[in-house]
Amino acid sequence: MNYREIKKRYSDLINRAEYANGRKEVVGLLKKAAKLKSKIEIN
């Protein structure tokens, strides 16, 4: 995955977390987003 794809997936996950229904769903999406954020910061 290149930088642009990671950035797009990250922003998509953050947007989905804003409109998620349950706490577990929000936490899961934010964890996935955090993993992608660390990939962005490494590169």
C-alpha positions in Angstrom: 0.0 0.0 0.0 1.3 3.4 -0.8 0.9 6.6 1.2 -2.1 7.8 -0.7 -4.1 4.6 -0.2 -3.2 4.5 3.5 -4.3 8.1 4.0 -7.6 7.4 2.2 -8.3 4.3 4.3 -7.4 6.2 7.5 -9.8 9.0 6.7 -12.5 6.5 5.8 -12.1 4.7 9.1 -12.3 7.9 11.1 -15.5 9.0 9.3 -17.1 5.6 9.9 -16.1 5.8 13.6 -18.0 9.2 13.9 -21.2 7.6 12.7 -20.8 4.1 14.4 -23.6 2.9 16.7 -21.9 1.0 19.5 -18.9 1.5 21.7 -17.3 -1.7 20.5 -17.7 -0.7 16.9 -16.1 2.7 17.6 -13.2 1.2 19.5 -12.5 -1.3 16.8 -12.5 1.3 14.0 -10.3 3.6 16.0 -7.8 0.8 16.6 -7.6 0.0 12.9 -7.1 3.7 12.2 -4.3 3.9 14.8 -2.5 1.0 13.1 -2.7 2.9 9.7 -1.6 6.1 11.4 1.5 4.4 12.6 2.3 3.2 9.1 1.9 6.8 7.9 4.3 8.1 10.6 6.9 5.4 9.9 7.1 6.3 6.2 
